[in-house]
Amino acid sequence: MNISALRVEAARCPCPYKVQVVVAMEDFRVQGFCQSQLTQIAAQKAKLAAEEYFKLGNLDMAIEQAFAALDFNPKLPLIQNYIAAYMVHKFASMQNLYKRKKRNDSEILYSVLFIEDFSSVDEATIRKHFKETALLIHPDKNDSVAAEGAFKIVRQAWETLLSDQNRQRKAGRR
């Protein structure tokens, strides 16, 4: 992707950060950086912006910037883990909204574990998805500021879903 293509892409994007990245990339171009180095720099800047947006409590922009970093450089270390942690926090905020409106939030709990088809989920599926998600967002494997909170949310969702499964299984025996 060349600079003019990035400028067009940035013009379509409502996010002012991408425009700043394109301007900064043009400055680096003058300094002799090649295209691959520029996209790596842009990806790193977008990753840092995602962290800052998360710290400010703007989950939507954090997720958007993390995906921008992924677009710039799919091989950027741990970016998928960052996205997973931000998404878990997003699902948790949706769960809080459901609780305030006194709605059933079990669908959100499945989403926290990234289970898409929750109509016929068994205990083994819940455990499998918990392990996969926990590996992505565990604070020892993910240096994002969102990782620790996301891990607690995933663990709580896992415990709640397992206890619900156990209750349903016991009720079915009677």
N, C-alpha and C positions, 0 to 999 in steps of 0.2 A: 504494500500500500504506500503510495507516494504522499508527499506533503499536501498537494492540491486535493487529493482524495480525502485526506484527513480533515482539511479545512471545510470541504463540503459536508462531510459527516458531522463535524462539530457545529456547523451552521444549522443542521437539522435537529441537533440535540438541545433540549432546553437547559441542560446543566452547564453553568458557566465554567466549571472546572475543566471540562474537555477542551473548551476554547483556549484556556490558559495553557493546557498541555500542548496544543498545536502550536501556539506562539512560542512556547519554550522549545519545542522540537525544531522550529525554524531557526531559533538562536543557536541550538546545538549543531544544526546542519552547517551553519556558517563557520562553526568551530571545527568542522571536519569529522563529525560522527557519521557513521554509515546508517542505513535504514534499519537494520536489525538492532543496532545499539539504541536507536531512537525509540523503537517500539518497546524495547526492554525498559528503557527509562520511563516511558509513558505508563507501562504496566505497573512499575514500582510506585510511581506517583499516584496512580489510581488506587492501588492497594493501601497506601498510606492515607489517602483521602477517605477510603471506606472506614478505616479504623477511627479517624477523627469524627466522621459522621456518626458512627456508632457511639462514641463517647459523648456526643452531643444529644444522643437519644433519637436521632433521625434514622430509623431502621430502613425506610424505603430508599433513601439516598445511599446508605451504606451498602445495601444489596446491589443497587444500580452501579455504584463505583466498583464493587468487587467483580461484577459481571463485565464491566468495561476493562478491568485489569485482565480478566480471563480472555476477552476478545483480543486485546493487544498482544498477550503472550500466554498461550495455553499451557506452556511448560513452567509458568511461574510457580515456584515452590509454595505449597500449602494453600493456594488460592481456593481450591475446592473445599478445603476444610474451613476456611474463613466464611465462604458462602453458606455452608451447612450450619455453622454456628449462628450466623445472622438470621437464617431462615427459621431456626429453632426459636430464637427470640421473637421473631415475627409471629409464629404460630402461638407462642405463649401470650403475646399481647392480644391475639384474637380470642384465646381461651378466656382471658380476663373479661373481655367484652361480652362473651357468651354468658359468663357467670353473673355479670351485672344485670343482664337482661333475663336472667333465670331461664336460660335455654340449656338443652343437653349439649355438653361439650365433649362427649366421647369421640366424635369425629375428629376434633382438633387433637385429642391425645394420640390418635392413630397417625395424624399428620406429623406430629412431633417426631415420631419414630419413622417417618417417611414410608408409611404403609398406605398404598393407594386404594386397594380393594379391601375394605374392612367389613364386608358383608359376611364373610365366612372365615374369620381369622381364628386360629387356634393358638394355644400357648407356645408351641414351638416356633411359629411365625413371629410372634411378639418377641421371643427371646433372640431369634436370629436378627431381626431388625434392630433390636436394642444393641446387640454386640457390634453390628456394622456402624450404627450411628455413633455409638460410644467411641469407637476407634477413630472416627473422623474428628470428633470434637473434644476428645479428652485433652485437658490442659497440658499434659506431658507431651502430646503429639501435635498440638495446635497452639501457636504462640499469640493468637488473636486475643484481644481484651474481652471478646465475647465468649471465649471458650469455657471458662469456669462456670459462668452463669448458665450457659447452654447445657453443660454436662449435668448440672443440678436439675434443670427442667426435664431433660431426657430421662434421668433416673426416676424422678417423681412420676412422669407419665408411665414409665415401664411398671413401676410398683402399683400404680392405680389400675392399669389395665390387667395386670396379673391378678390382683385381688378381685377385680370384676369378673374375670374368667373363672376364678375359683368359686366365687359366689354363684355364678350361673351353673357351673358343673355340680355343685352341691344341691342347688335347687332342682336340677334335672333328675337327681337320684331319688328325690322324695316322691 
